[in-house]
Amino acid sequence: MMIQIDDDTYASLRKRSFEEKRSMASIVRECLSGSGTPRPLSIRDFSFVGSCKSKQGKLAPVSERHDEALAEVLAPKKRRR
C-alpha cells in the first residue's frame, strides 16, 4: 500500500522516527490502528518475503516519481501505421 502525505507531516513523521529509533512505517501503522501502542510483529504477519531489482529507466527513482511512472504505463499507446 502507498500513502501520500504533505511535506510538513512527512517532516514530523521522519523526526519522530529518528527520535524513537523506529521505522516510519511502524509509526504510521500504529497511528492507523488507533491502538496507541505498537504491536510486536511475528513471522505470521508476513505472507511472503521478497527481494527484487527493477530497471527504473528515465523516471528513477520510481519511489519518488511513482505518479509519473504510473501515468506513463497507463497512457494510451501510439498506434503504428
Summary of the structure (lengths in Angstrom):
residues: 81
radius of gyration: 17.8
end to end distance: 39.3
largest distance: 60.4
contacts: 105
relative contact order: 0.07
helix: 48%
strand: 0%
